[in-house]
Amino acid sequence: MNDTRHIKISEFDYPLPDERIAKFPLSVRDQSKLLVYRHGEVSRDVFTSLPSYLPSGSLMIFNNTKVIQARLHFRKETGALIEVFCLEPVQPNDYVLAFQQTQKCSWLCMIGNLKKWKEGVLSREIEIKGKNITLTATRGECRGTSHWVDFEWNDPSFTFADILETAGELPIPPYLNRETQESDKETYQTVYSKIKGSVAAPTAGLHFTERVLNSLKEKGIDLEELTLHVGAGTFKPVKSEEIEGHEMHTEYISVHRQTIEKLIAHGGKAVAVGTTSVRTLESLYYIGIALSLNPDASEEELHVKQWTPYENTVNMSTVESLQHIVDYLNRHEMETLNTSTQIIIAPGYRYNIVKAMVTNFHQPKSTLLLLVSAFVKGDWKTIYNYALENDFRFLSYGDSSLLIP
């Protein structure tokens, strides 16, 4: 545990020239390169070959979150442009309910050009389906690096989802160093995205096409989905020297009972698509343990804290842990587990559910690189050196890897 807390982030650095960062996706998603890491050996292929590397009967789990057009721009009378970036709903604090609001709602937001918005109400005119409405934003209290913002609009026939769809801008990653383009609305969503709530795409999923999904099914691979809404914290750099000083952001997760039952049927083992699916699946193990200790815990009490895995003293099989969740859902006549996680997966972590992983190439000195290193038992440099030497494209719109430790 102490060894993990005292990991120095400087040991997870590597040179990433700007020209290796993919600014745009390939025109055909599944033609990206696929790096295959199997038991220490590295090779390359094309993404359409992915099914051939997975055994028939595997369970593959995807994150079906959908990126919202979370950036809203307001211009003050002085001419100053203020960007309000919606991170998570606070009133109501449920994503679905927040999108359904018809006159007002409140969100935690990051604010661009904050120093120019000291007080007062921002407003802008929006045309939705031929109707003109006025949207206002009022700044509230500061919460860490975010601010509480109250939104109001003067036409109850439109929801907040309508407003974001019309006036919002898709928040592509900051390291792309370019403006959002119309094409990003399609290319920065997975083909299976369904549940609105993310401010960043689960990018490992961007390579999948209907063709690849059908090939997986034909191979006899079970496909299941869960939801983790990706927050802006996914881009938060580790600024502390040791990871103990880095606070992980909270992410909201939603997993259907059927998915957990499917996991149990597969012996508690799965192939995860993307680090968001990894964090959700691995959090389930600790949620099950929490329920074994407190069978009637509330959703808040099931929140997985950053260091929970490293402080856990309960030794329990994965299937037993998952069964505690199913029993809990059955007792409360619930179809879906809704809670949150702050889990940090770093060297020293023992994986419980994820046995193989599809993931892109991550930023230097990032928590995602720590997660990969923990998975491949510290062998991340072998993978990244190969990718750099063989012209792989990096980050969100870049190429992919299949990791089988």
Secondary structure as GFF3:
##gff-version 3
##sequence-region A 1 405
A	DSSP	alpha_helix	2	5	.	.	.	ID=ss1
A	DSSP	three_ten_helix	9	12	.	.	.	ID=ss2
A	DSSP	three_ten_helix	18	20	.	.	.	ID=ss3
A	DSSP	three_ten_helix	29	31	.	.	.	ID=ss4
A	DSSP	beta_strand	33	38	.	.	.	ID=ss5
A	DSSP	beta_strand	41	46	.	.	.	ID=ss6
A	DSSP	three_ten_helix	47	53	.	.	.	ID=ss7
A	DSSP	beta_strand	59	63	.	.	.	ID=ss8
A	DSSP	beta_strand	65	67	.	.	.	ID=ss9
A	DSSP	beta_strand	71	75	.	.	.	ID=ss10
A	DSSP	beta_strand	81	91	.	.	.	ID=ss11
A	DSSP	alpha_helix	95	100	.	.	.	ID=ss12
A	DSSP	beta_strand	104	112	.	.	.	ID=ss13
A	DSSP	three_ten_helix	114	116	.	.	.	ID=ss14
A	DSSP	beta_strand	121	128	.	.	.	ID=ss15
A	DSSP	beta_strand	131	143	.	.	.	ID=ss16
A	DSSP	beta_strand	146	153	.	.	.	ID=ss17
A	DSSP	alpha_helix	160	167	.	.	.	ID=ss18
A	DSSP	three_ten_helix	174	176	.	.	.	ID=ss19
A	DSSP	alpha_helix	184	187	.	.	.	ID=ss20
A	DSSP	beta_strand	195	198	.	.	.	ID=ss21
A	DSSP	three_ten_helix	203	207	.	.	.	ID=ss22
A	DSSP	alpha_helix	210	218	.	.	.	ID=ss23
A	DSSP	beta_strand	222	229	.	.	.	ID=ss24
A	DSSP	three_ten_helix	232	235	.	.	.	ID=ss25
A	DSSP	three_ten_helix	243	245	.	.	.	ID=ss26
A	DSSP	beta_strand	251	256	.	.	.	ID=ss27
A	DSSP	alpha_helix	257	265	.	.	.	ID=ss28
A	DSSP	beta_strand	270	273	.	.	.	ID=ss29
A	DSSP	alpha_helix	275	293	.	.	.	ID=ss30
A	DSSP	alpha_helix	308	311	.	.	.	ID=ss31
A	DSSP	alpha_helix	318	331	.	.	.	ID=ss32
A	DSSP	beta_strand	336	341	.	.	.	ID=ss33
A	DSSP	beta_strand	354	360	.	.	.	ID=ss34
A	DSSP	alpha_helix	367	375	.	.	.	ID=ss35
A	DSSP	alpha_helix	380	389	.	.	.	ID=ss36
A	DSSP	beta_strand	400	404	.	.	.	ID=ss37
###
